[in-house]
Amino acid sequence: MSAAGQARPFERVAVVGGGSWGTALALVARRAGREVRLLARDAESVEALSLRGENPAYLPGIALGGPLAATTDPAEALRDADAVLLVTPAQTTRAMAGLIAAHVAPGTPLVLCAKGLERDSGLLLSEVVGEAAPACVPAVLSGPSFAADVARGLPTAVTLAAEDGELADRLSATLASSQFRPYAATDLVGVQIGGALKNVLAIACGAVAGKGWGASALAALTARGFAELARLGEALGARPETLTGLSGLGDLVLTCSSAQSRNFAFGMALGAGEDPAAAGGKLAEGVHTASVAVAFAARHGVEVPISAAVADVLAQRISLDGALASLMGRPLRREA
């Protein structure tokens, strides 16, 4: 039996965020046999979740298999929690981590379930937690997963990383079931880089699909996108097996090939000619991450031309056609 299989799970799990992914992960914890409380933003969501066992605003048509304990009161949701899943957008991490820290015991694991970099500081989300909630212990859940699939109980595998391997094992055991398989890891940086950059690259791939530039271009962009993700990860000390694993290559392949991804769908809208301001980018994490990722890579001396092209298109400094011409006109070089 693996170390994760022998680990003692946390029994009381708080989920902060009542959107599609927060609800899906609350279901994951309940299916694993945990006691779950969910913190939602509004009374309508709480009523739907706790009385009717549904979340029509975020998971329409998906039965949740019974009511979920939900509340708008942070103190109630976080009371006696052994572990907390933070499932709100990446740019809210600082504020939400501070809120959580005020209601949990020191040393409580805080599992980050958003994918991105903080826009104002350029920090990894685990670094944000280190500043905003230093008494909490950061962990990261990432990998190829769509909320609707997870909520329906379809088979899903993800990476769950913490710097302490025993903590990663315990968190994995906390959420594991026959439908949901977390692989424990200790490469906190590598898992976060994969999650943050793949959102930006998914916008580029969606734009290629929306433009009708063909499957060959899409495959090339995905492969070269992975190359820049790997370059950045390696510069930061990420492990190669993390970058080629579920939270790196696995998540990239899923997000860069399906309109279920908000980032890919946003890119498709851009490719079809919609104005960036009107194409639904508010919910696409890659929109907020693109320019930050480019600056982050520059600080570490890493070229990320595809991410830079996405940032330029979003800022309307260049057209999609101009971005393609720029990428195709880069100096010839050996692939490896």
C-alpha positions as CSV (number, residue, x, y, z in Angstrom):
1,M,0.0,0.0,0.0
2,S,1.3,3.5,-0.8
3,A,2.1,6.1,1.9
4,A,-1.0,8.0,0.9
5,G,-3.1,4.8,1.3
6,Q,-1.8,4.4,4.8
7,A,-2.2,8.0,5.8
8,R,-4.8,9.1,8.3
9,P,-7.3,11.4,6.6
10,F,-8.5,14.7,8.0
11,E,-12.2,14.3,9.0
12,R,-13.6,17.9,9.0
13,V,-13.2,19.7,5.8
14,A,-14.3,23.3,5.1
15,V,-14.7,24.4,1.5
16,V,-14.5,28.2,0.8
17,G,-16.3,29.0,-2.4
18,G,-19.7,28.0,-3.6
19,G,-19.1,28.1,-7.4
20,S,-18.9,25.1,-9.7
21,W,-15.4,23.9,-8.6
22,G,-16.1,24.6,-4.9
23,T,-19.3,22.6,-5.0
24,A,-17.7,19.8,-6.9
25,L,-14.8,19.5,-4.4
26,A,-17.3,19.6,-1.5
27,L,-19.0,16.6,-3.1
28,V,-15.5,14.9,-3.5
29,A,-14.9,15.3,0.2
30,R,-18.4,14.0,1.1
31,R,-18.0,11.0,-1.2
32,A,-14.7,10.3,0.6
33,G,-16.6,10.1,3.9
34,R,-15.6,13.5,5.3
35,E,-17.7,15.9,7.3
36,V,-18.1,18.9,5.0
37,R,-19.1,22.6,5.4
38,L,-19.2,24.9,2.4
39,L,-18.9,28.7,2.6
40,A,-20.9,30.4,-0.1
41,R,-21.2,34.1,-1.0
42,D,-24.9,34.5,-1.2
43,A,-28.1,33.3,0.6
44,E,-29.6,32.0,-2.7
45,S,-26.7,29.6,-3.2
46,V,-26.9,28.5,0.4
47,E,-30.6,27.7,0.2
48,A,-30.2,25.8,-3.1
49,L,-27.3,23.8,-1.7
50,S,-28.5,23.1,1.8
51,L,-32.2,22.6,1.2
52,R,-32.6,21.4,-2.4
53,G,-29.2,19.7,-3.0
54,E,-28.5,21.6,-6.2
55,N,-26.5,24.6,-7.5
56,P,-28.4,25.8,-10.5
57,A,-26.3,29.0,-10.9
58,Y,-23.1,27.1,-11.4
59,L,-23.9,23.4,-12.0
60,P,-27.3,23.5,-13.7
61,G,-29.0,20.1,-14.2
62,I,-26.6,18.2,-11.9
63,A,-28.1,16.5,-8.9
64,L,-25.8,16.7,-5.9
65,G,-27.1,13.5,-4.3
66,G,-28.7,15.3,-1.3
67,P,-28.2,18.6,0.5
68,L,-24.8,20.0,1.3
69,A,-24.1,21.8,4.6
70,A,-23.6,25.4,3.4
71,T,-23.5,28.9,5.0
72,T,-22.6,32.5,4.4
73,D,-21.0,32.7,7.9
74,P,-17.2,32.2,7.8
75,A,-17.1,31.4,11.5
76,E,-19.7,28.6,11.1
77,A,-18.1,27.2,8.0
78,L,-14.6,27.1,9.4
79,R,-15.4,26.0,12.9
80,D,-13.2,23.1,14.0
81,A,-12.0,22.5,10.4
82,D,-9.1,20.1,10.1
83,A,-8.3,21.2,6.6
84,V,-9.6,24.0,4.3
85,L,-10.0,24.0,0.5
86,L,-9.8,27.5,-0.9
87,V,-11.8,27.5,-4.1
88,T,-12.2,31.1,-5.1
89,P,-10.5,33.0,-8.0
90,A,-6.7,33.4,-7.8
91,Q,-6.9,37.2,-7.4
92,T,-9.0,36.8,-4.2
93,T,-6.5,34.5,-2.5
94,R,-4.9,37.2,-0.3
95,A,-8.1,38.5,1.1
96,M,-9.7,35.0,1.6
97,A,-6.5,33.6,3.2
98,G,-6.6,36.3,5.7
99,L,-10.2,35.7,6.4
100,I,-9.6,31.9,6.8
101,A,-6.7,32.4,9.2
102,A,-8.9,34.4,11.6
103,H,-11.1,31.4,12.1
104,V,-8.9,28.3,12.1
105,A,-6.2,26.9,14.4
106,P,-2.5,27.5,13.6
107,G,-1.0,24.7,11.4
108,T,-4.3,24.1,9.5
109,P,-3.7,23.0,5.9
110,L,-5.0,25.5,3.4
111,V,-5.4,23.8,0.0
112,L,-5.2,26.2,-2.9
113,C,-7.6,25.1,-5.7
114,A,-7.3,28.2,-8.1
115,K,-4.6,28.4,-10.8
116,G,-2.8,31.6,-11.3
117,L,-0.3,34.2,-10.1
118,E,-1.2,37.2,-8.0
119,R,-1.6,40.2,-10.4
120,D,-0.3,42.9,-8.0
121,S,2.7,41.2,-6.6
122,G,3.6,38.5,-9.2
123,L,3.8,36.0,-6.4
124,L,2.8,32.3,-6.5
125,L,-0.4,31.7,-4.5
126,S,1.5,29.7,-1.9
127,E,3.7,32.7,-1.4
128,V,0.6,34.9,-1.0
129,V,-0.6,32.5,1.8
130,G,2.8,32.8,3.4
131,E,2.2,36.5,3.7
132,A,-1.5,36.7,4.4
133,A,-2.0,33.6,6.6
134,P,1.5,32.6,7.9
135,A,0.0,30.3,10.5
136,C,-1.7,28.2,7.8
137,V,0.2,25.5,5.9
138,P,-0.2,25.9,2.1
139,A,-1.0,23.0,-0.2
140,V,-2.1,23.0,-3.9
141,L,-4.6,20.8,-5.7
142,S,-4.3,20.9,-9.5
143,G,-4.7,18.7,-12.6
144,P,-6.9,17.9,-15.5
145,S,-10.4,18.3,-14.1
146,F,-13.6,20.0,-15.1
147,A,-16.1,20.8,-12.3
148,A,-19.1,19.3,-14.0
149,D,-17.3,16.0,-14.6
150,V,-16.2,15.9,-11.0
151,A,-19.6,16.8,-9.7
152,R,-21.2,14.0,-11.7
153,G,-18.7,11.5,-10.2
154,L,-16.8,10.8,-13.4
155,P,-13.3,9.4,-13.0
156,T,-10.7,12.1,-12.3
157,A,-7.1,12.1,-11.2
158,V,-5.2,15.2,-9.9
159,T,-2.1,16.2,-8.1
160,L,-2.2,17.3,-4.5
161,A,1.1,18.9,-3.3
162,A,2.5,20.1,0.0
163,E,6.1,20.7,0.9
164,D,5.7,18.1,3.7
165,G,5.2,14.7,2.0
166,E,3.3,13.3,5.0
167,L,0.8,16.2,4.8
168,A,0.4,15.6,1.1
169,D,-0.4,12.0,1.8
170,R,-2.9,12.9,4.5
171,L,-4.7,15.4,2.2
172,S,-4.8,12.9,-0.6
173,A,-6.3,10.3,1.7
174,T,-8.9,12.9,2.8
175,L,-10.3,13.3,-0.7
176,A,-9.7,9.9,-2.3
177,S,-12.6,7.8,-3.5
178,S,-13.3,5.3,-6.3
179,Q,-14.2,8.3,-8.5
180,F,-11.5,10.8,-7.5
181,R,-7.8,9.9,-7.2
182,P,-5.3,12.5,-5.9
183,Y,-1.6,11.8,-6.4
184,A,0.5,13.2,-3.5
185,A,3.5,15.4,-4.4
186,T,6.0,17.7,-2.7
187,D,6.8,20.0,-5.7
188,L,4.7,22.9,-4.7
189,V,6.3,25.3,-7.2
190,G,6.1,22.9,-10.2
191,V,2.4,22.2,-9.6
192,Q,1.6,25.9,-9.4
193,I,3.6,26.9,-12.5
194,G,1.8,24.2,-14.5
195,G,-1.6,25.4,-13.4
196,A,-0.9,29.1,-13.9
197,L,0.7,29.0,-17.3
198,K,-1.6,26.4,-18.9
199,N,-4.5,28.9,-18.5
200,V,-2.7,31.5,-20.6
201,L,-1.7,28.9,-23.2
202,A,-5.3,27.7,-23.4
203,I,-6.4,31.2,-24.5
204,A,-3.9,30.9,-27.4
205,C,-5.1,27.5,-28.4
206,G,-8.7,28.6,-28.2
207,A,-7.9,31.6,-30.5
208,V,-6.3,29.2,-33.0
209,A,-9.4,27.1,-33.0
210,G,-11.7,30.1,-33.3
211,K,-9.7,31.4,-36.2
212,G,-10.0,28.1,-38.0
213,W,-6.2,27.7,-38.4
214,G,-6.5,23.9,-38.2
215,A,-5.5,21.0,-36.1
216,S,-1.9,21.1,-37.1
217,A,-1.5,24.6,-35.8
218,L,-3.3,23.7,-32.6
219,A,-1.1,20.7,-31.9
220,A,2.1,22.7,-32.6
221,L,0.9,25.5,-30.3
222,T,0.2,23.1,-27.5
223,A,3.6,21.4,-27.8
224,R,5.5,24.6,-28.0
225,G,3.4,26.0,-25.1
226,F,4.5,23.0,-23.0
227,A,8.1,23.8,-23.9
228,E,7.8,27.3,-22.5
229,L,5.9,26.0,-19.4
230,A,8.8,23.5,-18.9
231,R,11.5,26.1,-19.4
232,L,9.9,28.3,-16.7
233,G,9.3,25.4,-14.3
234,E,12.9,24.2,-14.6
235,A,14.3,27.7,-14.0
236,L,12.3,27.8,-10.7
237,G,13.5,24.3,-9.7
238,A,10.4,22.3,-10.6
239,R,10.9,18.6,-11.1
240,P,10.6,17.3,-14.6
241,E,8.2,14.6,-13.5
242,T,5.9,17.3,-12.1
243,L,5.9,19.2,-15.4
244,T,5.1,16.0,-17.5
245,G,2.6,14.8,-14.9
246,L,-1.1,15.5,-14.2
247,S,-0.7,19.1,-13.1
248,G,1.6,20.1,-16.0
249,L,1.2,18.3,-19.3
250,G,-2.0,16.5,-18.3
251,D,-3.8,19.8,-17.4
252,L,-2.4,21.5,-20.4
253,V,-3.7,18.9,-22.9
254,L,-7.2,19.0,-21.3
255,T,-7.5,22.8,-21.2
256,C,-6.0,23.4,-24.6
257,S,-8.4,21.1,-26.4
258,S,-11.9,21.6,-24.9
259,A,-14.5,24.4,-25.0
260,Q,-15.4,23.3,-21.5
261,S,-12.4,25.3,-20.4
262,R,-13.3,28.9,-19.8
263,N,-9.9,29.9,-21.0
264,F,-10.1,27.9,-24.3
265,A,-13.7,29.2,-24.8
266,F,-12.6,32.8,-24.2
267,G,-9.8,32.3,-26.8
268,M,-12.3,30.8,-29.3
269,A,-14.4,34.0,-28.9
270,L,-11.3,36.1,-29.6
271,G,-10.5,34.0,-32.6
272,A,-14.1,34.4,-33.9
273,G,-13.6,38.2,-33.9
274,E,-15.2,39.2,-30.5
275,D,-13.7,42.2,-28.7
276,P,-11.7,41.1,-25.7
277,A,-13.8,43.3,-23.4
278,A,-17.0,41.5,-24.5
279,A,-15.8,37.9,-24.9
280,G,-16.4,36.7,-21.3
281,G,-12.8,37.0,-20.0
282,K,-13.9,37.9,-16.5
283,L,-14.1,34.2,-15.6
284,A,-11.0,33.1,-17.5
285,E,-8.1,33.0,-15.0
286,G,-5.6,33.2,-17.9
287,V,-6.7,36.8,-18.7
288,H,-5.6,37.9,-15.2
289,T,-2.4,35.8,-15.4
290,A,-1.0,36.5,-18.8
291,S,0.9,39.8,-18.3
292,V,1.9,38.7,-14.8
293,A,3.3,35.4,-16.2
294,V,5.3,37.3,-18.8
295,A,6.8,39.6,-16.2
296,F,7.4,36.6,-13.9
297,A,9.3,34.7,-16.6
298,A,11.3,37.8,-17.5
299,R,12.5,38.1,-13.9
300,H,13.8,34.6,-14.2
301,G,15.4,35.1,-17.6
302,V,13.0,32.8,-19.4
303,E,11.5,33.4,-22.9
304,V,7.7,32.7,-23.1
305,P,6.8,34.0,-26.6
306,I,3.3,32.4,-26.7
307,S,2.3,33.8,-23.4
308,A,3.8,37.2,-24.4
309,A,1.7,37.1,-27.6
310,V,-1.4,36.4,-25.5
311,A,-0.7,39.3,-23.2
312,D,-0.2,41.6,-26.2
313,V,-3.4,40.5,-27.8
314,L,-5.4,41.0,-24.6
315,A,-3.9,44.5,-24.2
316,Q,-4.8,45.1,-27.8
317,R,-1.2,46.0,-28.7
318,I,-1.3,43.5,-31.6
319,S,-4.0,41.6,-33.6
320,L,-4.3,37.8,-33.7
321,D,-2.9,37.8,-37.2
322,G,0.0,40.0,-36.0
323,A,0.7,37.6,-33.1
324,L,0.8,34.6,-35.5
325,A,3.1,36.5,-37.9
326,S,5.4,37.3,-34.9
327,L,5.5,33.7,-33.7
328,M,6.1,32.2,-37.1
329,G,8.7,34.8,-37.9
330,R,10.9,34.1,-34.9
331,P,14.5,33.1,-35.7
332,L,14.9,29.5,-36.8
333,R,16.5,27.3,-34.2
334,R,16.9,23.6,-33.2
335,E,14.0,22.2,-31.3
336,A,16.2,20.8,-28.5
